Amino acid sequence: MADEGMALPDALLRPMPRPPQIAAKGMRSSAPLVQNVSFIAPAAPGVTSRQGSGLCGVPKLTGRRIAPVTSRISGCGIPDAVEITAVDGVRLSQPAMVDCPTAIALDQWVRTALKPAVGRQGGGVKSLQIAGTYACRPRNNLAGGKISEHGRGKAVDVAAVVLANGEALNVERDWGRGQAGRILKAAHRNACGIFGTTLGPGSDGYHEDHLHFDTAVRRNGSAYCR
C-alpha cells in the first residue's frame, strides 16, 4: 500500500544558511533567564476530541487536522500533525505545522504569557509573525548536527507580535528598546516551563531575530530557557 502520509518537498529537507545580516551581528550578551524550572509536555487528547471542543481539545485553537507528515530522513516527521492558523483569536502569519502538544503549548503561551505582557498596548495582540514551523533540518541549520525539533513538528519560531493598531513588536529591532522590548522580554521569560525550550536574542547567536519555542522533553525534566 502506498504511504498515505504527507511527503514534503526536498527544500524542507536541506539545511538553510543563516541570513547574512544575522550571522554578521553575532550574539548579544545575555544571562540565563530562569533556572530550576520544570517542564512536562502537554498531554494531547487526540487531534480531535468530542464535538465542539476544538482542535487538539482546545476550544479557541483554529486550524485543521492534516495527514501524518513523513520523511525520508530518519527522525523527521509528525505522526499527529495539525496545521493551525489562529490561537485564542490571534492570527498566525502563516499556518503552523506542528503536533498537538506543541499547539496546546502555543495556546497556553498566548493566553497566559503574551496577552498579559501586551495588555492594552496598541489595542492588544492581533497576530503573530511566524518565522518557522516544520522543517526537516539539522539543529541551527548546521550540517551534520542533530535533527532540530522543527523536524519533529515540536517547534515554532516567532519573529514579531503585531498589535491591533498595526504596530509590530519586532524581535530583532525591538529586543532592547523601550516598552516594545520589555513586552517581548516578558513574553519570552514567561514562556519558560510552558515550553521545554525557550530561546531568544543573546542565547546562542542563532536566535537574534526571533523567539524559538519547542516542546522537547529532557531526561531531567527541566526546561532550558535562554
MDAnalysis code that builds the backbone (N, CA, C; Angstrom):
import MDAnalysis as mda
import numpy as np

u = mda.Universe.empty(678, n_residues=226, atom_resindex=np.repeat(np.arange(226), 3), trajectory=True)
u.add_TopologyAttr("name", ["N", "CA", "C"] * 226)
u.add_TopologyAttr("resid", np.arange(1, 227))
u.add_TopologyAttr("resname", ["MET", "ALA", "ASP", "GLU", "GLY", "MET", "ALA", "LEU", "PRO", "ASP", "ALA", "LEU", "LEU", "ARG", "PRO", "MET", "PRO", "ARG", "PRO", "PRO", "GLN", "ILE", "ALA", "ALA", "LYS", "GLY", "MET", "ARG", "SER", "SER", "ALA", "PRO", "LEU", "VAL", "GLN", "ASN", "VAL", "SER", "PHE", "ILE", "ALA", "PRO", "ALA", "ALA", "PRO", "GLY", "VAL", "THR", "SER", "ARG", "GLN", "GLY", "SER", "GLY", "LEU", "CYS", "GLY", "VAL", "PRO", "LYS", "LEU", "THR", "GLY", "ARG", "ARG", "ILE", "ALA", "PRO", "VAL", "THR", "SER", "ARG", "ILE", "SER", "GLY", "CYS", "GLY", "ILE", "PRO", "ASP", "ALA", "VAL", "GLU", "ILE", "THR", "ALA", "VAL", "ASP", "GLY", "VAL", "ARG", "LEU", "SER", "GLN", "PRO", "ALA", "MET", "VAL", "ASP", "CYS", "PRO", "THR", "ALA", "ILE", "ALA", "LEU", "ASP", "GLN", "TRP", "VAL", "ARG", "THR", "ALA", "LEU", "LYS", "PRO", "ALA", "VAL", "GLY", "ARG", "GLN", "GLY", "GLY", "GLY", "VAL", "LYS", "SER", "LEU", "GLN", "ILE", "ALA", "GLY", "THR", "TYR", "ALA", "CYS", "ARG", "PRO", "ARG", "ASN", "ASN", "LEU", "ALA", "GLY", "GLY", "LYS", "ILE", "SER", "GLU", "HIS", "GLY", "ARG", "GLY", "LYS", "ALA", "VAL", "ASP", "VAL", "ALA", "ALA", "VAL", "VAL", "LEU", "ALA", "ASN", "GLY", "GLU", "ALA", "LEU", "ASN", "VAL", "GLU", "ARG", "ASP", "TRP", "GLY", "ARG", "GLY", "GLN", "ALA", "GLY", "ARG", "ILE", "LEU", "LYS", "ALA", "ALA", "HIS", "ARG", "ASN", "ALA", "CYS", "GLY", "ILE", "PHE", "GLY", "THR", "THR", "LEU", "GLY", "PRO", "GLY", "SER", "ASP", "GLY", "TYR", "HIS", "GLU", "ASP", "HIS", "LEU", "HIS", "PHE", "ASP", "THR", "ALA", "VAL", "ARG", "ARG", "ASN", "GLY", "SER", "ALA", "TYR", "CYS", "ARG"])
u.atoms.positions = np.array([
    [0.849, -1.190, 0.000],
    [0.000, 0.000, 0.000],
    [0.885, 1.240, 0.000],
    [0.499, 2.241, -0.767],
    [1.284, 3.468, -0.826],
    [1.216, 4.199, 0.496],
    [2.271, 4.925, 0.796],
    [2.325, 5.720, 2.021],
    [1.288, 6.829, 1.933],
    [0.394, 6.904, 2.946],
    [-0.654, 7.911, 2.935],
    [-0.225, 9.188, 3.635],
    [0.973, 9.213, 4.174],
    [1.441, 10.411, 4.864],
    [1.736, 11.526, 3.887],
    [1.937, 12.713, 4.429],
    [2.240, 13.875, 3.615],
    [3.741, 13.939, 3.375],
    [4.164, 13.751, 2.131],
    [5.577, 13.862, 1.789],
    [5.863, 15.302, 1.398],
    [6.864, 15.906, 2.000],
    [7.153, 17.312, 1.772],
    [8.304, 17.479, 0.795],
    [8.375, 18.643, 0.127],
    [9.405, 18.870, -0.882],
    [10.813, 18.791, -0.316],
    [11.757, 18.520, -1.228],
    [13.153, 18.409, -0.812],
    [13.671, 19.705, -0.192],
    [13.056, 20.839, -0.540],
    [13.513, 22.115, 0.021],
    [13.433, 22.124, 1.531],
    [12.522, 21.329, 2.089],
    [12.390, 21.269, 3.534],
    [13.340, 20.258, 4.152],
    [14.087, 19.550, 3.329],
    [14.984, 18.521, 3.832],
    [16.432, 18.989, 3.882],
    [16.712, 20.135, 3.293],
    [18.091, 20.588, 3.203],
    [18.371, 21.698, 4.209],
    [19.588, 21.748, 4.762],
    [19.948, 22.854, 5.653],
    [19.860, 24.181, 4.915],
    [19.427, 25.215, 5.613],
    [19.366, 26.549, 5.043],
    [20.344, 27.450, 5.793],
    [21.113, 28.270, 5.075],
    [22.074, 29.141, 5.754],
    [21.378, 30.225, 6.550],
    [22.044, 30.698, 7.606],
    [21.511, 31.810, 8.374],
    [21.565, 33.067, 7.526],
    [20.593, 33.984, 7.686],
    [20.662, 35.250, 6.956],
    [21.979, 35.953, 7.250],
    [22.645, 36.502, 6.226],
    [23.965, 37.096, 6.436],
    [23.962, 38.222, 7.452],
    [22.858, 39.008, 7.515],
    [22.853, 40.110, 8.463],
    [22.816, 39.609, 9.888],
    [22.214, 38.427, 10.119],
    [22.168, 37.865, 11.463],
    [23.523, 37.268, 11.815],
    [24.122, 36.547, 10.869],
    [25.425, 35.936, 11.118],
    [26.474, 37.003, 11.421],
    [26.377, 38.132, 10.731],
    [27.368, 39.182, 10.917],
    [27.246, 39.845, 12.279],
    [26.026, 39.956, 12.783],
    [25.823, 40.637, 14.056],
    [26.340, 39.825, 15.224],
    [26.239, 38.498, 15.108],
    [26.677, 37.657, 16.211],
    [25.690, 37.693, 17.359],
    [26.136, 37.209, 18.499],
    [25.250, 37.029, 19.643],
    [25.280, 38.236, 20.566],
    [24.103, 38.646, 21.008],
    [24.030, 39.674, 22.043],
    [24.243, 39.009, 23.393],
    [24.915, 39.690, 24.293],
    [25.177, 39.097, 25.601],
    [23.891, 38.981, 26.391],
    [23.757, 37.873, 27.109],
    [22.558, 37.654, 27.910],
    [22.854, 36.610, 28.964],
    [22.292, 36.786, 30.157],
    [22.419, 35.788, 31.216],
    [21.272, 34.806, 31.108],
    [21.424, 33.585, 31.644],
    [20.314, 32.644, 31.645],
    [19.079, 33.276, 32.274],
    [17.929, 33.043, 31.671],
    [16.695, 33.660, 32.144],
    [16.188, 33.040, 33.427],
    [16.012, 31.729, 33.401],
    [15.364, 31.048, 34.509],
    [16.105, 29.756, 34.786],
    [16.247, 29.415, 36.042],
    [16.871, 28.152, 36.412],
    [15.896, 27.339, 37.249],
    [16.082, 26.026, 37.251],
    [15.277, 25.121, 38.071],
    [13.780, 25.212, 37.772],
    [13.442, 25.348, 36.506],
    [12.047, 25.332, 36.074],
    [11.781, 23.994, 35.414],
    [10.730, 23.315, 35.845],
    [10.416, 22.006, 35.274],
    [9.512, 22.162, 34.061],
    [9.490, 21.134, 33.238],
    [8.634, 21.135, 32.053],
    [8.035, 19.758, 31.866],
    [6.730, 19.709, 31.701],
    [6.012, 18.488, 31.349],
    [5.239, 18.786, 30.075],
    [5.499, 18.029, 29.024],
    [4.830, 18.279, 27.752],
    [3.326, 18.157, 27.910],
    [2.557, 19.059, 27.298],
    [1.102, 18.978, 27.380],
    [0.598, 17.634, 26.869],
    [-0.363, 17.073, 27.574],
    [-0.970, 15.818, 27.138],
    [-2.006, 16.129, 26.079],
    [-1.875, 15.496, 24.934],
    [-2.821, 15.728, 23.846],
    [-3.944, 14.707, 23.907],
    [-5.213, 15.157, 23.938],
    [-6.335, 14.233, 23.972],
    [-6.611, 13.601, 22.623],
    [-5.788, 13.898, 21.653],
    [-6.028, 13.449, 20.289],
    [-6.217, 14.676, 19.427],
    [-5.991, 14.534, 18.137],
    [-6.113, 15.677, 17.245],
    [-7.513, 16.244, 17.303],
    [-8.507, 15.375, 17.381],
    [-9.881, 15.822, 17.587],
    [-10.439, 15.054, 18.764],
    [-11.255, 15.703, 19.546],
    [-11.920, 15.026, 20.655],
    [-13.411, 15.219, 20.485],
    [-14.139, 15.344, 21.579],
    [-15.587, 15.412, 21.445],
    [-16.004, 16.628, 20.623],
    [-17.148, 16.532, 19.971],
    [-17.614, 17.582, 19.084],
    [-17.716, 18.913, 19.833],
    [-17.218, 19.968, 19.229],
    [-17.317, 21.286, 19.814],
    [-16.171, 21.665, 20.719],
    [-15.259, 20.724, 21.003],
    [-14.176, 21.030, 21.936],
    [-12.972, 21.660, 21.248],
    [-12.933, 21.664, 19.939],
    [-11.863, 22.315, 19.205],
    [-10.722, 21.398, 18.826],
    [-9.851, 21.922, 17.994],
    [-8.683, 21.184, 17.530],
    [-7.783, 20.858, 18.715],
    [-7.330, 19.625, 18.802],
    [-6.482, 19.150, 19.911],
    [-7.150, 19.347, 21.266],
    [-8.477, 19.446, 21.279],
    [-9.205, 19.623, 22.531],
    [-9.175, 21.032, 23.077],
    [-8.686, 21.998, 22.289],
    [-8.596, 23.397, 22.730],
    [-9.676, 24.211, 22.019],
    [-10.619, 24.802, 22.760],
    [-11.768, 25.476, 22.138],
    [-11.414, 26.562, 21.130],
    [-10.392, 27.389, 21.391],
    [-10.092, 28.517, 20.511],
    [-8.845, 28.293, 19.666],
    [-8.513, 27.031, 19.430],
    [-7.403, 26.700, 18.544],
    [-7.983, 26.444, 17.160],
    [-7.639, 27.305, 16.208],
    [-8.221, 27.253, 14.870],
    [-7.248, 26.620, 13.887],
    [-7.756, 25.709, 13.079],
    [-6.920, 25.050, 12.089],
    [-7.565, 23.767, 11.634],
    [-6.747, 22.810, 11.245],
    [-7.291, 21.556, 10.740],
    [-6.303, 20.423, 10.966],
    [-6.858, 19.248, 11.015],
    [-6.024, 18.051, 11.048],
    [-5.507, 17.795, 9.642],
    [-4.251, 17.384, 9.543],
    [-3.683, 17.019, 8.252],
    [-3.112, 15.610, 8.343],
    [-2.796, 15.047, 7.193],
    [-2.236, 13.697, 7.164],
    [-0.906, 13.665, 7.909],
    [-0.561, 12.521, 8.502],
    [0.755, 12.410, 9.142],
    [1.862, 12.830, 8.179],
    [2.796, 13.601, 8.679],
    [3.914, 14.069, 7.853],
    [5.034, 13.036, 7.928],
    [5.451, 12.558, 6.782],
    [6.512, 11.557, 6.721],
    [7.749, 12.149, 6.047],
    [8.864, 11.476, 6.216],
    [10.113, 11.975, 5.652],
    [11.041, 10.818, 5.326],
    [11.883, 11.037, 4.324],
    [12.926, 10.064, 4.003],
    [14.077, 10.150, 4.997],
    [14.110, 11.226, 5.775],
    [15.183, 11.454, 6.737],
    [14.774, 10.898, 8.091],
    [15.592, 10.019, 8.650],
    [15.287, 9.430, 9.950],
    [15.195, 10.508, 11.028],
    [14.145, 10.433, 11.828],
    [13.950, 11.382, 12.915],
    [13.005, 12.505, 12.592],
    [12.702, 12.712, 11.323],
    [11.774, 13.767, 10.926],
    [10.365, 13.207, 10.747],
    [9.389, 14.082, 10.838],
    [8.003, 13.703, 10.615],
    [7.116, 14.072, 11.794],
    [5.798, 14.078, 11.545],
    [4.809, 14.390, 12.583],
    [3.682, 13.366, 12.489],
    [3.621, 12.393, 13.395],
    [2.556, 11.381, 13.335],
    [1.159, 11.964, 13.526],
    [1.017, 12.932, 14.463],
    [-0.304, 13.507, 14.753],
    [-0.324, 14.969, 14.330],
    [-0.150, 15.211, 13.035],
    [0.050, 16.571, 12.534],
    [-1.231, 17.390, 12.481],
    [-1.085, 18.660, 12.837],
    [-2.153, 19.638, 12.657],
    [-1.548, 20.877, 12.012],
    [-2.408, 21.682, 11.409],
    [-1.998, 22.943, 10.808],
    [-2.847, 24.027, 11.450],
    [-2.234, 24.878, 12.258],
    [-3.012, 25.873, 12.982],
    [-2.860, 27.247, 12.331],
    [-3.967, 27.996, 12.319],
    [-4.000, 29.310, 11.673],
    [-4.282, 30.444, 12.654],
    [-4.804, 30.124, 13.830],
    [-5.066, 31.140, 14.850],
    [-5.075, 30.480, 16.218],
    [-4.660, 31.250, 17.226],
    [-4.572, 30.745, 18.596],
    [-5.255, 31.749, 19.521],
    [-6.340, 31.337, 20.152],
    [-7.082, 32.213, 21.060],
    [-7.395, 33.556, 20.401],
    [-7.815, 33.495, 19.145],
    [-8.182, 34.699, 18.411],
    [-7.027, 35.456, 17.792],
    [-5.807, 35.001, 17.992],
    [-4.617, 35.653, 17.431],
    [-4.218, 34.927, 16.149],
    [-4.262, 35.631, 15.032],
    [-3.954, 35.015, 13.746],
    [-2.454, 34.777, 13.595],
    [-2.106, 33.735, 12.853],
    [-0.715, 33.446, 12.519],
    [-0.451, 33.904, 11.093],
    [0.715, 34.472, 10.849],
    [1.038, 34.995, 9.520],
    [1.125, 33.900, 8.473],
    [1.417, 32.694, 8.912],
    [1.411, 31.521, 8.040],
    [0.978, 30.329, 8.886],
    [0.358, 29.336, 8.281],
    [-0.067, 28.169, 9.068],
    [1.127, 27.502, 9.738],
    [0.932, 27.094, 10.972],
    [1.986, 26.407, 11.722],
    [1.707, 24.911, 11.704],
    [2.630, 24.147, 11.140],
    [2.502, 22.699, 11.063],
    [3.248, 22.092, 12.248],
    [2.501, 21.581, 13.223],
    [3.083, 21.085, 14.469],
    [2.300, 19.866, 14.942],
    [2.705, 19.311, 16.099],
    [1.897, 18.263, 16.712],
    [0.979, 18.895, 17.758],
    [0.050, 18.106, 18.294],
    [-0.921, 18.651, 19.238],
    [-0.285, 19.199, 20.520],
    [0.666, 18.502, 21.160],
    [1.258, 19.083, 22.367],
    [1.867, 20.464, 22.132],
    [2.473, 20.678, 20.971],
    [3.066, 21.980, 20.676],
    [1.989, 23.022, 20.412],
    [0.921, 22.627, 19.737],
    [-0.200, 23.541, 19.518],
    [-0.831, 23.953, 20.842],
    [-0.969, 23.006, 21.757],
    [-1.548, 23.291, 23.077],
    [-0.643, 24.239, 23.859],
    [0.667, 24.015, 23.794],
    [1.613, 24.896, 24.486],
    [1.567, 26.308, 23.911],
    [1.463, 26.427, 22.589],
    [1.384, 27.748, 21.971],
    [0.130, 28.482, 22.431],
    [-0.975, 27.758, 22.520],
    [-2.215, 28.354, 23.023],
    [-2.035, 28.854, 24.457],
    [-1.405, 28.042, 25.293],
    [-1.191, 28.441, 26.684],
    [-0.295, 29.676, 26.764],
    [0.740, 29.723, 25.930],
    [1.638, 30.878, 25.934],
    [0.907, 32.150, 25.525],
    [0.109, 32.073, 24.471],
    [-0.629, 33.261, 24.022],
    [-1.563, 33.756, 25.119],
    [-2.282, 32.834, 25.758],
    [-3.281, 33.215, 26.764],
    [-2.656, 33.720, 28.064],
    [-1.618, 33.016, 28.536],
    [-1.123, 33.282, 29.892],
    [0.173, 34.084, 29.956],
    [0.854, 34.236, 28.837],
    [2.126, 34.967, 28.835],
    [2.103, 36.164, 27.892],
    [1.755, 35.936, 26.629],
    [1.816, 37.017, 25.651],
    [0.755, 38.084, 25.895],
    [-0.504, 37.678, 25.981],
    [-1.572, 38.671, 26.145],
    [-1.413, 39.485, 27.431],
    [-1.091, 38.863, 28.569],
    [-0.853, 39.676, 29.763],
    [0.340, 40.626, 29.614],
    [1.381, 40.210, 28.893],
    [2.547, 41.080, 28.694],
    [2.189, 42.299, 27.850],
    [1.373, 42.096, 26.835],
    [0.966, 43.193, 25.951],
    [-0.066, 44.086, 26.629],
    [-1.001, 43.468, 27.344],
    [-2.062, 44.233, 27.987],
    [-2.882, 44.999, 26.963],
    [-3.109, 46.289, 27.216],
    [-3.902, 47.125, 26.310],
    [-3.043, 47.875, 25.299],
    [-1.760, 47.645, 25.336],
    [-0.849, 48.321, 24.402],
    [-1.310, 48.112, 22.966],
    [-1.509, 49.188, 22.234],
    [-1.885, 49.114, 20.829],
    [-3.196, 48.421, 20.556],
    [-4.040, 48.291, 21.573],
    [-5.323, 47.615, 21.391],
    [-5.261, 46.112, 21.571],
    [-4.099, 45.602, 21.997],
    [-3.969, 44.166, 22.226],
    [-3.352, 43.437, 21.051],
    [-3.172, 42.135, 21.217],
    [-2.492, 41.316, 20.207],
    [-3.443, 40.972, 19.065],
    [-2.995, 41.211, 17.848],
    [-3.782, 40.863, 16.661],
    [-3.249, 39.612, 15.971],
    [-1.932, 39.547, 15.785],
    [-1.369, 38.409, 15.044],
    [0.083, 38.169, 15.439],
    [0.582, 37.008, 15.044],
    [1.980, 36.636, 15.248],
    [2.644, 36.447, 13.894],
    [3.820, 37.014, 13.739],
    [4.609, 36.762, 12.536],
    [5.436, 35.511, 12.781],
    [5.064, 34.441, 12.101],
    [5.714, 33.146, 12.290],
    [6.922, 33.044, 11.361],
    [8.084, 32.792, 11.946],
    [9.314, 32.690, 11.158],
    [9.646, 31.251, 10.785],
    [9.066, 30.271, 11.496],
    [9.366, 28.881, 11.177],
    [8.505, 27.916, 11.958],
    [8.118, 26.832, 11.294],
    [7.452, 25.717, 11.982],
    [8.136, 24.428, 11.521],
    [7.396, 23.524, 10.857],
    [8.003, 22.248, 10.473],
    [9.021, 22.438, 9.358],
    [10.190, 21.873, 9.549],
    [11.219, 21.797, 8.509],
    [12.180, 20.692, 8.913],
    [12.368, 19.723, 8.039],
    [13.285, 18.625, 8.334],
    [14.704, 19.106, 8.062],
    [15.376, 19.493, 9.135],
    [16.716, 20.062, 9.001],
    [17.502, 19.847, 10.286],
    [18.817, 20.014, 10.236],
    [19.610, 19.896, 11.456],
    [19.394, 21.101, 12.371],
    [19.709, 20.913, 13.637],
    [19.598, 21.991, 14.615],
    [20.463, 23.177, 14.184],
    [19.871, 24.370, 14.228],
    [20.546, 25.622, 13.840],
    [21.056, 25.602, 12.403],
    [20.478, 24.707, 11.580],
    [20.863, 24.590, 10.169],
    [22.337, 24.237, 9.970],
    [22.934, 23.584, 10.962],
    [24.338, 23.202, 10.860],
    [24.446, 21.787, 10.310],
    [25.041, 21.641, 9.150],
    [25.155, 20.340, 8.504],
    [25.824, 19.330, 9.430],
    [25.227, 18.129, 9.511],
    [25.769, 17.065, 10.341],
    [25.276, 17.078, 11.766],
    [24.513, 18.097, 12.140],
    [24.001, 18.189, 13.505],
    [22.789, 17.304, 13.730],
    [22.337, 17.258, 14.974],
    [21.135, 16.503, 15.317],
    [19.915, 17.138, 14.658],
    [18.887, 16.326, 14.447],
    [17.654, 16.847, 13.865],
    [17.045, 17.883, 14.807],
    [16.679, 19.013, 14.238],
    [16.024, 20.067, 15.008],
    [14.638, 19.616, 15.459],
    [14.136, 20.218, 16.540],
    [12.754, 19.951, 16.951],
    [11.774, 20.438, 15.893],
    [12.207, 21.344, 15.025],
    [11.371, 21.739, 13.885],
    [11.093, 20.530, 13.001],
    [12.049, 19.621, 12.903],
    [11.884, 18.437, 12.073],
    [10.972, 17.392, 12.671],
    [10.561, 17.592, 13.913],
    [9.643, 16.665, 14.588],
    [8.268, 17.293, 14.803],
    [8.091, 18.513, 14.313],
    [6.814, 19.204, 14.499],
    [6.603, 19.695, 15.911],
    [7.693, 19.948, 16.625],
    [7.598, 20.341, 18.029],
    [8.111, 21.754, 18.284],
    [8.261, 22.558, 17.235],
    [8.851, 23.886, 17.417],
    [8.135, 24.944, 16.589],
    [8.134, 26.158, 17.137],
    [7.581, 27.332, 16.461],
    [8.522, 28.506, 16.710],
    [8.793, 29.279, 15.667],
    [9.594, 30.495, 15.786],
    [8.707, 31.713, 15.555],
    [8.816, 32.704, 16.429],
    [8.023, 33.932, 16.338],
    [8.966, 35.109, 16.127],
    [8.789, 35.831, 15.008],
    [9.655, 36.964, 14.687],
    [9.092, 38.289, 15.172],
    [7.772, 38.388, 15.286],
    [7.168, 39.655, 15.696],
    [5.763, 39.416, 16.215],
    [5.330, 40.333, 17.072],
    [3.960, 40.361, 17.581],
    [3.310, 41.611, 17.003],
    [2.203, 41.446, 16.287],
    [1.516, 42.573, 15.661],
    [0.301, 42.943, 16.503],
    [0.170, 44.231, 16.804],
    [-0.917, 44.716, 17.640],
    [-2.105, 45.170, 16.792],
    [-3.234, 45.399, 17.450],
    [-4.465, 45.760, 16.745],
    [-4.332, 47.076, 15.989],
    [-3.486, 47.979, 16.461],
    [-3.310, 49.269, 15.779],
    [-2.296, 49.208, 14.642],
    [-1.787, 48.012, 14.355],
    [-0.834, 47.829, 13.269],
    [0.618, 47.873, 13.687],
    [0.888, 48.275, 14.921],
    [2.269, 48.321, 15.403],
    [2.828, 46.904, 15.517],
    [4.065, 46.723, 15.092],
    [4.723, 45.418, 15.190],
    [5.843, 45.485, 16.215],
    [5.820, 44.558, 17.157],
    [6.910, 44.412, 18.115],
    [7.863, 43.383, 17.524],
    [8.934, 43.869, 16.932],
    [9.845, 43.039, 16.160],
    [11.019, 42.594, 17.027],
    [11.252, 41.300, 17.096],
    [12.283, 40.771, 17.991],
    [13.659, 41.331, 17.655],
    [14.041, 41.307, 16.404],
    [15.381, 41.773, 16.024],
    [15.556, 43.264, 16.301],
    [14.555, 44.058, 15.981],
    [14.664, 45.515, 16.103],
    [14.422, 46.024, 17.524],
    [13.464, 45.393, 18.224],
    [12.941, 45.980, 19.458],
    [13.394, 45.309, 20.752],
    [14.196, 44.264, 20.678],
    [14.521, 43.476, 21.872],
    [15.011, 44.327, 23.043],
    [15.908, 45.255, 22.808],
    [16.425, 46.073, 23.907],
    [15.928, 47.498, 23.864],
    [14.732, 47.691, 23.337],
    [14.261, 49.032, 23.001],
    [12.918, 49.360, 23.659],
    [12.959, 50.117, 24.747],
    [11.766, 50.688, 25.344],
    [10.683, 49.700, 25.725],
    [9.430, 50.169, 25.622],
    [8.285, 49.369, 26.023],
    [8.135, 48.118, 25.175],
    [8.385, 48.233, 23.874],
    [8.289, 47.063, 22.994],
    [9.244, 45.972, 23.449],
    [10.467, 46.357, 23.787],
    [11.443, 45.381, 24.259],
    [11.040, 44.748, 25.569],
    [10.473, 45.544, 26.467],
    [10.036, 44.997, 27.758],
    [8.913, 43.983, 27.577],
    [7.998, 44.265, 26.655],
    [6.900, 43.331, 26.383],
    [7.448, 42.021, 25.822],
    [8.332, 42.121, 24.837],
    [8.898, 40.916, 24.229],
    [9.669, 40.092, 25.250],
    [10.433, 40.755, 26.098],
    [11.213, 40.027, 27.102],
    [10.315, 39.353, 28.130],
    [9.215, 39.998, 28.503],
    [8.281, 39.376, 29.447],
    [7.614, 38.156, 28.821],
    [7.205, 38.282, 27.553],
    [6.574, 37.155, 26.862],
    [7.559, 36.004, 26.696],
    [8.810, 36.329, 26.454],
    [9.873, 35.331, 26.325],
    [10.138, 34.655, 27.669],
    [10.304, 35.450, 28.704],
    [10.604, 34.921, 30.043],
    [9.495, 33.998, 30.539],
    [8.250, 34.394, 30.329],
    [7.126, 33.624, 30.853],
    [6.757, 32.424, 29.988],
    [7.480, 32.239, 28.874],
    [7.309, 31.015, 28.083],
    [8.047, 29.843, 28.709],
    [8.995, 30.143, 29.604],
    [9.808, 29.097, 30.220],
    [8.944, 28.207, 31.110],
    [8.921, 26.925, 30.804],
    [8.087, 25.983, 31.536],
    [6.815, 25.651, 30.790],
    [6.290, 26.614, 30.029],
    [5.200, 26.304, 29.099],
    [5.780, 25.465, 27.967],
    [6.964, 25.856, 27.527],
    [7.720, 25.103, 26.526],
    [8.936, 24.471, 27.194],
    [9.450, 23.412, 26.594],
    [10.649, 22.776, 27.118],
    [11.902, 23.552, 26.798],
    [11.870, 24.299, 25.683],
    [12.992, 25.140, 25.283],
    [12.471, 26.513, 24.899],
    [13.100, 27.545, 25.429],
    [12.776, 28.929, 25.089],
    [14.084, 29.641, 24.786],
    [14.238, 30.112, 23.557],
    [15.469, 30.789, 23.142],
    [15.132, 32.120, 22.485],
    [16.030, 33.082, 22.633],
    [15.843, 34.388, 22.017],
    [17.175, 35.073, 21.832],
    [17.169, 36.374, 21.549],
    [18.417, 37.108, 21.384],
    [19.340, 36.937, 22.591],
    [20.613, 36.702, 22.305],
    [21.591, 36.501, 23.361],
    [21.753, 35.069, 23.813],
    [20.955, 34.161, 23.264],
    [21.002, 32.772, 23.734],
    [22.194, 32.008, 23.181],
    [22.393, 32.069, 21.868],
    [23.464, 31.274, 21.264],
    [23.933, 31.815, 19.919],
    [23.459, 32.978, 19.526],
    [23.858, 33.555, 18.249],
    [23.009, 33.135, 17.074],
    [22.110, 32.179, 17.274],
    [21.260, 31.700, 16.187],
    [19.816, 32.175, 16.321],
    [19.527, 32.947, 17.352],
    [18.144, 33.361, 17.607],
    [18.073, 34.861, 17.875],
    [18.840, 35.623, 17.108],
    [18.885, 37.074, 17.298],
    [17.671, 37.780, 16.704],
    [16.953, 37.129, 15.802],
    [15.829, 37.791, 15.138],
    [14.490, 37.107, 15.387],
    [14.447, 36.172, 16.328],
    [13.173, 35.507, 16.611],
    [13.215, 34.817, 17.968],
    [12.044, 34.472, 18.463],
    [11.911, 33.644, 19.658],
    [11.657, 32.217, 19.211],
    [12.400, 31.290, 19.766],
    [12.226, 29.867, 19.447],
    [11.585, 29.176, 20.640],
    [10.493, 28.469, 20.376],
    [9.807, 27.683, 21.396],
    [9.699, 26.243, 20.916],
    [10.005, 25.276, 21.789],
    [9.733, 23.886, 21.424],
    [9.350, 23.072, 22.649],
    [8.784, 21.904, 22.391],
    [8.274, 21.046, 23.464],
    [9.123, 19.797, 23.651],
    [10.426, 19.909, 23.371],
    [11.333, 18.791, 23.634],
    [11.352, 18.495, 25.134],
    [11.349, 17.212, 25.480],
    [11.386, 16.792, 26.888],
    [12.788, 16.297, 27.211],
    [13.402, 16.865, 28.237],
    [14.737, 16.449, 28.654],
    [14.666, 15.381, 29.735],
    [15.736, 14.609, 29.841],
    [15.742, 13.489, 30.789],
    [15.543, 13.943, 32.227],
    [16.071, 15.117, 32.569],
    [15.944, 15.587, 33.953],
    [14.645, 16.345, 34.205],
    [13.809, 16.449, 33.174],
    [12.511, 17.092, 33.347],
    [12.552, 18.599, 33.470],
    [13.684, 19.211, 33.151],
    [13.804, 20.659, 33.296],
    [13.556, 21.364, 31.969],
    [13.230, 22.639, 32.067],
    [13.101, 23.482, 30.883],
    [14.426, 24.195, 30.643],
    [14.775, 24.392, 29.376],
    [16.002, 25.097, 29.012],
    [15.599, 26.461, 28.476],
    [15.962, 27.519, 29.180],
    [15.485, 28.861, 28.848],
    [16.650, 29.839, 28.795],
    [16.866, 30.427, 27.626],
    [17.959, 31.382, 27.445],
    [17.486, 32.552, 26.583],
])
